[in-house]
Amino acid sequence: MLREMRVAGITVDPFTNTPIVILKDLEDRDVLPIWIGLLEASSIATALEHIPTPRPMTHDLLKNILENLGVKVIKVEINDLRDNTYYALIHLDVKGKRLVVDSRPSDAIALALRVEAPIYVDEDVLRKSAKVDFERKGDKVVTDSKEWEDILESLSPDDFGKYKM
């Protein structure tokens, strides 16, 4: 079963300096942190903040190509988690025909934000992510998704720093 999520924000892991996109379900019950690359984080942040760019960035270019071809993005779906790697699908409508394309979650999210398509996460992914061991300072290991959400929400902006593009 799929659960609709929204991008709650982007932050930087204070321990690894790796960008994290934070997805939350619409009822604010579950959170899914996904560690992503710097360029993808910049693209997502640009879309979240509605920052215009003088020339199209890659995800803007993809949006423009799809629109000019009459292709509509129906939804994006984070559909799997294997070996600490998330997988995603982009569902497209091509002249009435459904086409599903494999994608990295960060690219799927960046595109979804630009075309205002819904973002879904498979509940199996949420369950699997709750079992992944997340390390925090010292010997503290977090294995419960609620505990991980509490840690993320309790960190102050000073703990993360401001994400800079």
N, CA and C atoms as an extended XYZ file, in Angstrom:
495
Properties=species:S:1:pos:R:3:atomname:S:1:resname:S:1:resid:I:1 pbc="F F F"
N         0.844       -1.173        0.000 N   MET     1
C         0.000        0.000        0.000 CA  MET     1
C         0.895        1.244        0.000 C   MET     1
N         0.438        2.268       -0.694 N   LEU     2
C         1.223        3.497       -0.796 CA  LEU     2
C         0.713        4.543        0.183 C   LEU     2
N         1.628        5.339        0.708 N   ARG     3
C         1.285        6.427        1.610 CA  ARG     3
C         1.777        7.729        0.984 C   ARG     3
N         0.881        8.704        0.840 N   GLU     4
C         1.296        9.987        0.276 CA  GLU     4
C         2.164       10.730        1.284 C   GLU     4
N         3.231       11.324        0.766 N   MET     5
C         4.188       12.050        1.598 CA  MET     5
C         4.387       13.445        0.999 C   MET     5
N         4.983       14.288        1.820 N   ARG     6
C         5.359       15.629        1.349 CA  ARG     6
C         6.804       15.870        1.754 C   ARG     6
N         7.447       16.770        1.045 N   VAL     7
C         8.810       17.128        1.413 CA  VAL     7
C         8.718       18.120        2.568 C   VAL     7
N         9.185       17.684        3.734 N   ALA     8
C         9.143       18.541        4.916 CA  ALA     8
C        10.331       19.497        4.938 C   ALA     8
N        11.376       19.160        4.218 N   GLY     9
C        12.531       20.034        4.152 CA  GLY     9
C        13.793       19.285        3.790 C   GLY     9
N        14.848       20.053        3.715 N   ILE    10
C        16.178       19.506        3.456 CA  ILE    10
C        17.080       20.022        4.556 C   ILE    10
N        17.940       19.145        5.017 N   THR    11
C        18.904       19.533        6.031 CA  THR    11
C        20.217       18.832        5.714 C   THR    11
N        21.195       19.053        6.543 N   VAL    12
C        22.493       18.417        6.361 CA  VAL    12
C        22.800       17.597        7.602 C   VAL    12
N        23.185       16.350        7.403 N   ASP    13
C        23.579       15.481        8.503 CA  ASP    13
C        24.787       16.124        9.186 C   ASP    13
N        24.665       16.476       10.463 N   PRO    14
C        25.760       17.190       11.130 CA  PRO    14
C        27.003       16.321       11.333 C   PRO    14
N        26.863       15.016       11.183 N   PHE    15
C        27.990       14.123       11.426 CA  PHE    15
C        28.741       13.777       10.149 C   PHE    15
N        28.032       13.752        9.010 N   THR    16
C        28.670       13.377        7.746 CA  THR    16
C        28.665       14.508        6.721 C   THR    16
N        27.960       15.607        7.021 N   ASN    17
C        27.789       16.726        6.085 CA  ASN    17
C        27.115       16.297        4.781 C   ASN    17
N        26.299       15.261        4.846 N   THR    18
C        25.551       14.772        3.691 CA  THR    18
C        24.146       15.352        3.739 C   THR    18
N        23.653       15.873        2.606 N   PRO    19
C        22.272       16.379        2.590 CA  PRO    19
C        21.264       15.261        2.828 C   PRO    19
N        20.177       15.623        3.507 N   ILE    20
C        19.077       14.696        3.782 CA  ILE    20
C        17.785       15.375        3.356 C   ILE    20
N        16.990       14.691        2.549 N   VAL    21
C        15.645       15.169        2.265 CA  VAL    21
C        14.728       14.441        3.245 C   VAL    21
N        13.860       15.200        3.887 N   ILE    22
C        12.947       14.649        4.885 CA  ILE    22
C        11.545       14.597        4.290 C   ILE    22
N        11.005       13.377        4.191 N   LEU    23
C         9.624       13.193        3.760 CA  LEU    23
C         8.776       12.890        4.982 C   LEU    23
N         7.589       13.480        5.035 N   LYS    24
C         6.633       13.196        6.104 CA  LYS    24
C         5.301       12.855        5.474 C   LYS    24
N         4.573       11.937        6.114 N   ASP    25
C         3.249       11.630        5.594 CA  ASP    25
C         2.314       12.797        5.912 C   ASP    25
N         1.168       12.819        5.289 N   LEU    26
C         0.262       13.963        5.406 CA  LEU    26
C        -0.328       14.113        6.799 C   LEU    26
N        -0.306       13.036        7.588 N   GLU    27
C        -0.811       13.091        8.961 CA  GLU    27
C         0.312       13.347        9.971 C   GLU    27
N         1.534       13.556        9.489 N   ASP    28
C         2.708       13.770       10.346 CA  ASP    28
C         2.946       12.620       11.317 C   ASP    28
N         2.617       11.390       10.887 N   ARG    29
C         2.863       10.212       11.736 CA  ARG    29
C         4.213        9.590       11.447 C   ARG    29
N         4.588        9.529       10.178 N   ASP    30
C         5.829        8.877        9.787 CA  ASP    30
C         6.742        9.853        9.065 C   ASP    30
N         8.031        9.644        9.276 N   VAL    31
C         9.045       10.454        8.621 CA  VAL    31
C        10.015        9.512        7.926 C   VAL    31
N        10.488        9.915        6.762 N   LEU    32
C        11.453        9.118        6.024 CA  LEU    32
C        12.614       10.024        5.623 C   LEU    32
N        13.757        9.896        6.298 N   PRO    33
C        14.945       10.653        5.882 CA  PRO    33
C        15.684        9.887        4.791 C   PRO    33
N        16.042       10.575        3.716 N   ILE    34
C        16.796        9.941        2.633 CA  ILE    34
C        18.054       10.778        2.392 C   ILE    34
N        19.202       10.160        2.581 N   TRP    35
C        20.468       10.837        2.325 CA  TRP    35
C        20.645       10.921        0.821 C   TRP    35
N        20.976       12.136        0.328 N   ILE    36
C        21.060       12.379       -1.114 CA  ILE    36
C        22.335       13.145       -1.435 C   ILE    36
N        22.587       13.318       -2.716 N   GLY    37
C        23.757       14.050       -3.175 CA  GLY    37
C        23.561       15.555       -3.086 C   GLY    37
N        24.670       16.266       -3.131 N   LEU    38
C        24.653       17.722       -3.013 CA  LEU    38
C        23.915       18.394       -4.173 C   LEU    38
N        24.151       17.925       -5.400 N   LEU    39
C        23.488       18.545       -6.550 CA  LEU    39
C        21.982       18.323       -6.522 C   LEU    39
N        21.579       17.115       -6.124 N   GLU    40
C        20.146       16.820       -6.042 CA  GLU    40
C        19.494       17.630       -4.925 C   GLU    40
N        20.216       17.787       -3.809 N   ALA    41
C        19.701       18.606       -2.706 CA  ALA    41
C        19.511       20.048       -3.151 C   ALA    41
N        20.458       20.548       -3.909 N   SER    42
C        20.352       21.910       -4.425 CA  SER    42
C        19.139       22.059       -5.339 C   SER    42
N        18.908       21.057       -6.181 N   SER    43
C        17.768       21.095       -7.089 CA  SER    43
C        16.441       21.032       -6.326 C   SER    43
N        16.375       20.186       -5.302 N   ILE    44
C        15.160       20.089       -4.492 CA  ILE    44
C        14.933       21.390       -3.726 C   ILE    44
N        15.997       21.933       -3.138 N   ALA    45
C        15.877       23.186       -2.380 CA  ALA    45
C        15.425       24.332       -3.282 C   ALA    45
N        15.945       24.376       -4.500 N   THR    46
C        15.544       25.411       -5.458 CA  THR    46
C        14.045       25.324       -5.749 C   THR    46
N        13.546       24.108       -5.917 N   ALA    47
C        12.112       23.931       -6.181 CA  ALA    47
C        11.278       24.261       -4.954 C   ALA    47
N        11.739       23.843       -3.771 N   LEU    48
C        10.991       24.115       -2.531 CA  LEU    48
C        10.856       25.616       -2.281 C   LEU    48
N        11.920       26.332       -2.564 N   GLU    49
C        11.941       27.778       -2.306 CA  GLU    49
C        11.446       28.601       -3.488 C   GLU    49
N        11.073       27.938       -4.573 N   HIS    50
C        10.597       28.613       -5.796 CA  HIS    50
C        11.607       29.654       -6.273 C   HIS    50
N        12.865       29.268       -6.283 N   ILE    51
C        13.944       30.168       -6.705 CA  ILE    51
C        14.084       30.084       -8.223 C   ILE    51
N        13.898       31.202       -8.904 N   PRO    52
C        14.064       31.165      -10.359 CA  PRO    52
C        15.552       31.080      -10.725 C   PRO    52
N        15.826       30.372      -11.799 N   THR    53
C        17.191       30.283      -12.294 CA  THR    53
C        17.243       30.933      -13.674 C   THR    53
N        18.382       31.537      -14.019 N   PRO    54
C        18.458       32.217      -15.314 CA  PRO    54
C        18.346       31.252      -16.501 C   PRO    54
N        18.796       30.031      -16.306 N   ARG    55
C        18.713       28.994      -17.332 CA  ARG    55
C        18.161       27.739      -16.668 C   ARG    55
N        17.508       26.866      -17.421 N   PRO    56
C        16.937       25.665      -16.807 CA  PRO    56
C        18.017       24.744      -16.226 C   PRO    56
N        17.778       24.304      -14.986 N   MET    57
C        18.616       23.266      -14.413 CA  MET    57
C        18.128       21.937      -14.984 C   MET    57
N        18.832       20.865      -14.708 N   THR    58
C        18.517       19.560      -15.304 CA  THR    58
C        17.069       19.149      -15.069 C   THR    58
N        16.576       19.290      -13.843 N   HIS    59
C        15.199       18.871      -13.564 CA  HIS    59
C        14.179       19.809      -14.206 C   HIS    59
N        14.546       21.082      -14.360 N   ASP    60
C        13.687       22.024      -15.091 CA  ASP    60
C        13.644       21.645      -16.568 C   ASP    60
N        14.803       21.271      -17.107 N   LEU    61
C        14.884       20.835      -18.499 CA  LEU    61
C        13.993       19.609      -18.726 C   LEU    61
N        14.082       18.633      -17.815 N   LEU    62
C        13.252       17.437      -17.928 CA  LEU    62
C        11.770       17.804      -17.894 C   LEU    62
N        11.399       18.687      -16.973 N   LYS    63
C        10.008       19.152      -16.888 CA  LYS    63
C         9.583       19.785      -18.215 C   LYS    63
N        10.417       20.662      -18.775 N   ASN    64
C        10.096       21.338      -20.031 CA  ASN    64
C         9.957       20.358      -21.190 C   ASN    64
N        10.840       19.370      -21.257 N   ILE    65
C        10.765       18.364      -22.323 CA  ILE    65
C         9.461       17.583      -22.203 C   ILE    65
N         9.152       17.116      -20.998 N   LEU    66
C         7.922       16.344      -20.803 CA  LEU    66
C         6.697       17.166      -21.179 C   LEU    66
N         6.657       18.423      -20.722 N   GLU    67
C         5.508       19.277      -21.046 CA  GLU    67
C         5.375       19.494      -22.545 C   GLU    67
N         6.495       19.731      -23.234 N   ASN    68
C         6.446       19.959      -24.677 CA  ASN    68
C         6.053       18.715      -25.458 C   ASN    68
N         6.300       17.551      -24.892 N   LEU    69
C         5.893       16.299      -25.535 CA  LEU    69
C         4.490       15.870      -25.127 C   LEU    69
N         3.843       16.642      -24.254 N   GLY    70
C         2.502       16.310      -23.799 CA  GLY    70
C         2.467       15.171      -22.801 C   GLY    70
N         3.565       14.973      -22.098 N   VAL    71
C         3.654       13.903      -21.108 CA  VAL    71
C         3.371       14.490      -19.739 C   VAL    71
N         2.510       13.815      -18.979 N   LYS    72
C         2.161       14.282      -17.637 CA  LYS    72
C         2.742       13.327      -16.599 C   LYS    72
N         3.353       13.901      -15.566 N   VAL    73
C         3.821       13.096      -14.447 CA  VAL    73
C         2.628       12.860      -13.530 C   VAL    73
N         2.215       11.603      -13.394 N   ILE    74
C         1.063       11.242      -12.566 CA  ILE    74
C         1.443       11.250      -11.095 C   ILE    74
N         2.573       10.605      -10.778 N   LYS    75
C         3.039       10.519       -9.401 CA  LYS    75
C         4.466        9.989       -9.411 C   LYS    75
N         5.134       10.157       -8.281 N   VAL    76
C         6.396        9.470       -8.061 CA  VAL    76
C         6.216        8.583       -6.841 C   VAL    76
N         6.974        7.504       -6.836 N   GLU    77
C         6.797        6.495       -5.803 CA  GLU    77
C         8.168        5.998       -5.336 C   GLU    77
N         8.431        6.134       -4.037 N   ILE    78
C         9.608        5.505       -3.449 CA  ILE    78
C         9.161        4.082       -3.167 C   ILE    78
N         9.663        3.127       -3.948 N   ASN    79
C         9.054        1.798       -3.953 CA  ASN    79
C         9.889        0.685       -3.339 C   ASN    79
N        11.163        0.946       -3.019 N   ASP    80
C        11.966       -0.139       -2.462 CA  ASP    80
C        13.141        0.422       -1.672 C   ASP    80
N        13.633       -0.414       -0.770 N   LEU    81
C        14.832       -0.132        0.017 CA  LEU    81
C        15.601       -1.436        0.103 C   LEU    81
N        16.768       -1.452       -0.558 N   ARG    82
C        17.625       -2.634       -0.560 CA  ARG    82
C        19.060       -2.219       -0.290 C   ARG    82
N        19.699       -2.881        0.647 N   ASP    83
C        21.097       -2.603        0.983 CA  ASP    83
C        21.329       -1.114        1.243 C   ASP    83
N        20.428       -0.513        2.029 N   ASN    84
C        20.496        0.907        2.395 CA  ASN    84
C        20.398        1.852        1.195 C   ASN    84
N        19.845        1.372        0.087 N   THR    85
C        19.638        2.202       -1.101 CA  THR    85
C        18.149        2.244       -1.407 C   THR    85
N        17.629        3.470       -1.555 N   TYR    86
C        16.222        3.658       -1.896 CA  TYR    86
C        16.054        3.643       -3.415 C   TYR    86
N        14.890        3.162       -3.854 N   TYR    87
C        14.554        3.105       -5.269 CA  TYR    87
C        13.229        3.823       -5.488 C   TYR    87
N        13.080        4.391       -6.689 N   ALA    88
C        11.861        5.145       -6.988 CA  ALA    88
C        11.396        4.867       -8.412 C   ALA    88
N        10.135        5.172       -8.639 N   LEU    89
C         9.524        5.083       -9.957 CA  LEU    89
C         8.826        6.400      -10.258 C   LEU    89
N         8.882        6.804      -11.511 N   ILE    90
C         8.126        7.963      -11.986 CA  ILE    90
C         7.033        7.422      -12.892 C   ILE    90
N         5.768        7.720      -12.545 N   HIS    91
C         4.616        7.261      -13.329 CA  HIS    91
C         4.212        8.387      -14.278 C   HIS    91
N         4.217        8.077      -15.570 N   LEU    92
C         3.918        9.072      -16.600 CA  LEU    92
C         2.666        8.686      -17.374 C   LEU    92
N         1.951        9.696      -17.847 N   ASP    93
C         0.856        9.495      -18.789 CA  ASP    93
C         1.328       10.028      -20.135 C   ASP    93
N         1.480        9.108      -21.093 N   VAL    94
C         1.928        9.470      -22.433 CA  VAL    94
C         0.773        9.218      -23.391 C   VAL    94
N         0.024       10.271      -23.668 N   LYS    95
C        -1.118       10.179      -24.586 CA  LYS    95
C        -2.072        9.050      -24.192 C   LYS    95
N        -2.390        8.996      -22.897 N   GLY    96
C        -3.338        8.011      -22.398 CA  GLY    96
C        -2.722        6.679      -22.029 C   GLY    96
N        -1.456        6.506      -22.278 N   LYS    97
C        -0.784        5.252      -21.940 CA  LYS    97
C         0.106        5.491      -20.724 C   LYS    97
N         0.039        4.566      -19.745 N   ARG    98
C         0.847        4.678      -18.527 CA  ARG    98
C         2.239        4.130      -18.807 C   ARG    98
N         3.244        4.903      -18.446 N   LEU    99
C         4.636        4.496      -18.572 CA  LEU    99
C         5.289        4.686      -17.214 C   LEU    99
N         6.052        3.704      -16.763 N   VAL   100
C         6.724        3.775      -15.472 CA  VAL   100
C         8.227        3.722      -15.720 C   VAL   100
N         8.944        4.701      -15.144 N   VAL   101
C        10.374        4.836      -15.370 CA  VAL   101
C        11.114        4.740      -14.042 C   VAL   101
N        12.181        3.935      -14.013 N   ASP   102
C        13.035        3.790      -12.843 CA  ASP   102
C        13.778        5.112      -12.596 C   ASP   102
N        13.976        5.452      -11.322 N   SER   103
C        14.615        6.721      -10.978 CA  SER   103
C        15.267        6.637       -9.606 C   SER   103
N        16.227        7.504       -9.384 N   ARG   104
C        16.706        7.704       -8.021 CA  ARG   104
C        15.643        8.534       -7.300 C   ARG   104
N        15.427        8.298       -6.015 N   PRO   105
C        14.413        9.081       -5.294 CA  PRO   105
C        14.647       10.592       -5.370 C   PRO   105
N        15.887       11.014       -5.268 N   SER   106
C        16.164       12.453       -5.287 CA  SER   106
C        15.738       13.088       -6.604 C   SER   106
N        15.994       12.418       -7.723 N   ASP   107
C        15.579       12.946       -9.024 CA  ASP   107
C        14.059       12.932       -9.166 C   ASP   107
N        13.436       11.856       -8.695 N   ALA   108
C        11.975       11.762       -8.759 CA  ALA   108
C        11.330       12.870       -7.927 C   ALA   108
N        11.875       13.118       -6.741 N   ILE   109
C        11.337       14.167       -5.868 CA  ILE   109
C        11.538       15.540       -6.495 C   ILE   109
N        12.726       15.798       -7.039 N   ALA   110
C        12.997       17.097       -7.671 CA  ALA   110
C        12.025       17.353       -8.822 C   ALA   110
N        11.740       16.319       -9.612 N   LEU   111
C        10.790       16.462      -10.714 CA  LEU   111
C         9.373       16.653      -10.188 C   LEU   111
N         8.977       15.850       -9.202 N   ALA   112
C         7.623       15.949       -8.648 CA  ALA   112
C         7.343       17.351       -8.119 C   ALA   112
N         8.316       17.951       -7.452 N   LEU   113
C         8.116       19.306       -6.929 CA  LEU   113
C         7.886       20.306       -8.053 C   LEU   113
N         8.568       20.123       -9.158 N   ARG   114
C         8.452       21.062      -10.279 CA  ARG   114
C         7.128       20.929      -11.024 C   ARG   114
N         6.603       19.721      -11.093 N   VAL   115
C         5.355       19.511      -11.836 CA  VAL   115
C         4.155       19.360      -10.913 C   VAL   115
N         4.397       19.529       -9.603 N   GLU   116
C         3.358       19.425       -8.587 CA  GLU   116
C         2.662       18.070       -8.613 C   GLU   116
N         3.469       17.017       -8.770 N   ALA   117
C         2.944       15.650       -8.734 CA  ALA   117
C         3.053       15.112       -7.313 C   ALA   117
N         2.123       14.258       -6.910 N   PRO   118
C         2.195       13.693       -5.562 CA  PRO   118
C         3.373       12.725       -5.417 C   PRO   118
N         3.865       12.633       -4.187 N   ILE   119
C         4.968       11.747       -3.838 CA  ILE   119
C         4.411       10.680       -2.903 C   ILE   119
N         4.642        9.421       -3.247 N   TYR   120
C         4.168        8.310       -2.432 CA  TYR   120
C         5.350        7.456       -1.990 C   TYR   120
N         5.186        6.827       -0.830 N   VAL   121
C         6.168        5.873       -0.334 CA  VAL   121
C         5.431        4.579       -0.019 C   VAL   121
N         5.989        3.486       -0.493 N   ASP   122
C         5.415        2.177       -0.192 CA  ASP   122
C         5.562        1.914        1.301 C   ASP   122
N         4.510        1.422        1.936 N   GLU   123
C         4.564        1.161        3.378 CA  GLU   123
C         5.631        0.137        3.738 C   GLU   123
N         5.953       -0.771        2.821 N   ASP   124
C         7.052       -1.711        3.072 CA  ASP   124
C         8.377       -0.964        3.218 C   ASP   124
N         8.546        0.107        2.459 N   VAL   125
C         9.767        0.918        2.566 CA  VAL   125
C         9.819        1.591        3.935 C   VAL   125
N         8.686        2.092        4.395 N   LEU   126
C         8.645        2.707        5.726 CA  LEU   126
C         8.992        1.683        6.799 C   LEU   126
N         8.461        0.470        6.660 N   ARG   127
C         8.779       -0.592        7.633 CA  ARG   127
C        10.260       -0.966        7.573 C   ARG   127
N        10.790       -1.132        6.358 N   LYS   128
C        12.204       -1.478        6.210 CA  LYS   128
C        13.102       -0.373        6.758 C   LYS   128
N        12.743        0.882        6.502 N   SER   129
C        13.591        1.991        6.961 CA  SER   129
C        13.610        2.067        8.481 C   SER   129
N        12.528        1.629        9.128 N   ALA   130
C        12.480        1.639       10.587 CA  ALA   130
C        13.424        0.601       11.174 C   ALA   130
N        13.803       -0.399       10.378 N   LYS   131
C        14.691       -1.451       10.859 CA  LYS   131
C        16.159       -1.152       10.587 C   LYS   131
N        16.424       -0.141        9.749 N   VAL   132
C        17.806        0.222        9.434 CA  VAL   132
C        18.420        0.853       10.668 C   VAL   132
N        19.628        0.494       10.976 N   ASP   133
C        20.318        1.068       12.129 CA  ASP   133
C        20.876        2.437       11.753 C   ASP   133
N        20.391        3.444       12.431 N   PHE   134
C        20.890        4.791       12.237 CA  PHE   134
C        21.796        5.124       13.407 C   PHE   134
N        23.026        5.503       13.120 N   GLU   135
C        23.951        5.827       14.192 CA  GLU   135
C        23.895        7.310       14.499 C   GLU   135
N        24.069        7.613       15.742 N   ARG   136
C        24.166        8.977       16.206 CA  ARG   136
C        25.389        9.047       17.091 C   ARG   136
N        25.848       10.209       17.466 N   LYS   137
C        27.077       10.383       18.236 CA  LYS   137
C        27.330        9.229       19.197 C   LYS   137
N        28.569        8.834       19.285 N   GLY   138
C        28.953        7.807       20.247 CA  GLY   138
C        28.381        6.453       19.889 C   GLY   138
N        27.939        5.734       20.911 N   ASP   139
C        27.458        4.370       20.730 CA  ASP   139
C        25.951        4.292       20.569 C   ASP   139
N        25.264        5.416       20.554 N   LYS   140
C        23.806        5.424       20.473 CA  LYS   140
C        23.378        4.976       19.077 C   LYS   140
N        22.615        3.896       18.999 N   VAL   141
C        22.087        3.411       17.730 CA  VAL   141
C        20.576        3.459       17.793 C   VAL   141
N        19.977        4.030       16.764 N   VAL   142
C        18.536        4.199       16.706 CA  VAL   142
C        17.984        3.213       15.696 C   VAL   142
N        17.025        2.413       16.107 N   THR   143
C        16.430        1.436       15.194 CA  THR   143
C        14.927        1.640       15.039 C   THR   143
N        14.337        2.512       15.784 N   ASP   144
C        12.898        2.730       15.763 CA  ASP   144
C        12.607        4.018       15.003 C   ASP   144
N        11.656        3.978       14.061 N   SER   145
C        11.379        5.164       13.247 CA  SER   145
C        10.867        6.322       14.099 C   SER   145
N        10.081        6.036       15.132 N   LYS   146
C         9.585        7.100       16.010 CA  LYS   146
C        10.747        7.754       16.749 C   LYS   146
N        11.682        6.927       17.219 N   GLU   147
C        12.850        7.467       17.916 CA  GLU   147
C        13.695        8.315       16.959 C   GLU   147
N        13.843        7.841       15.720 N   TRP   148
C        14.601        8.606       14.716 CA  TRP   148
C        13.908        9.934       14.434 C   TRP   148
N        12.585        9.925       14.311 N   GLU   149
C        11.835       11.160       14.083 CA  GLU   149
C        12.037       12.120       15.253 C   GLU   149
N        11.996       11.608       16.476 N   ASP   150
C        12.211       12.451       17.657 CA  ASP   150
C        13.598       13.089       17.633 C   ASP   150
N        14.599       12.328       17.234 N   ILE   151
C        15.960       12.877       17.159 CA  ILE   151
C        16.029       13.991       16.135 C   ILE   151
N        15.468       13.761       14.940 N   LEU   152
C        15.499       14.787       13.892 CA  LEU   152
C        14.782       16.051       14.339 C   LEU   152
N        13.632       15.872       14.992 N   GLU   153
C        12.853       17.038       15.388 CA  GLU   153
C        13.465       17.769       16.580 C   GLU   153
N        14.258       17.069       17.388 N   SER   154
C        14.844       17.717       18.563 CA  SER   154
C        16.127       18.477       18.238 C   SER   154
N        16.725       18.195       17.083 N   LEU   155
C        17.941       18.914       16.719 CA  LEU   155
C        17.595       20.354       16.364 C   LEU   155
N        18.423       21.249       16.802 N   SER   156
C        18.207       22.663       16.492 CA  SER   156
C        18.857       22.997       15.158 C   SER   156
N        18.499       24.122       14.560 N   PRO   157
C        19.151       24.529       13.320 CA  PRO   157
C        20.675       24.640       13.472 C   PRO   157
N        21.126       24.973       14.678 N   ASP   158
C        22.575       25.055       14.902 CA  ASP   158
C        23.244       23.689       14.783 C   ASP   158
N        22.506       22.619       15.116 N   ASP   159
C        23.065       21.275       14.984 CA  ASP   159
C        23.313       20.929       13.524 C   ASP   159
N        22.441       21.423       12.649 N   PHE   160
C        22.556       21.094       11.220 CA  PHE   160
C        23.275       22.162       10.436 C   PHE   160
N        23.151       23.394       10.844 N   GLY   161
C        23.634       24.486       10.010 CA  GLY   161
C        22.588       24.774        8.952 C   GLY   161
N        22.727       25.864        8.274 N   LYS   162
C        21.795       26.242        7.198 CA  LYS   162
C        22.284       25.636        5.900 C   LYS   162
N        21.404       24.962        5.199 N   TYR   163
C        21.792       24.390        3.925 CA  TYR   163
C        22.042       25.517        2.938 C   TYR   163
N        23.199       25.519        2.324 N   LYS   164
C        23.561       26.570        1.374 CA  LYS   164
C        23.598       25.988       -0.029 C   LYS   164
N        23.057       26.740       -0.962 N   MET   165
C        23.072       26.289       -2.348 CA  MET   165
C        24.201       27.001       -3.074 C   MET   165
